[in-house]
Amino acid sequence: MTSYSAATSVPDLERFTQVLHEMGVHAALGFLNNRTPHRYTGIFRFEGEYSRNILLYDRYNVHRHQGDDVPLAEAFCSLVGRQQAPVHILDAALDPRSEQVNTLVVSYCGVPVYDAQGRLYGSLCHYDLDLCQEWAVNVPLLEAAAPLFYQALHSAP
């Protein structure tokens, strides 16, 4: 489990936390999505043989809050789960790890999400069905955001 890193911009993390607490989890996903070329940013929970979509931000349809559940065999999230580490794939057609997954996703960046007991819960990821231009993805910000999302989604009302 990775915690806040010095490579994470403190203003970005502070702004993310502010958006999360004041505007909610969907707006916080949008905040992260604004810092990537990927169309989608989502939170997925590992459940049996599936990666279940908990919440989704779609850059081209901001009113959409839910994506499809995906069999792990068709999800790059499965690589995050197996490695319990960040996975960044710029172009699935050129990345040998893509042979392990039967997916339509072309560009992907994801980090693990852990539950309150430190067990693997799922993934927080950016992804796109089209090739994204190469752009430095702030993985440390995703890693810092992951436990905050888990807390926000599982705190008592």
Sequence and secondary structure as in RCSB ss.txt:
>XXXX:A:sequence
MTSYSAATSVPDLERFTQVLHEMGVHAALGFLNNRTPHRYTGIFRFEGEYSRNILLYDRYNVHRHQGDDVPLAEA
FCSLVGRQQAPVHILDAALDPRSEQVNTLVVSYCGVPVYDAQGRLYGSLCHYDLDLCQEWAVNVPLLEAAAPLFY
QALHSAP
>XXXX:A:secstr
     TTS HHHHHHHHHHHHHH HHHHHHHHHTTSS SEEEEEEEETTEEEEEEEEETT TT      EEGGG 
THHHHHHHTS EEES TTT GGGGG   S  EEEEEEEE TTS EEEEEEEEESS        HHHHHHHHHHHH
HHHHS  
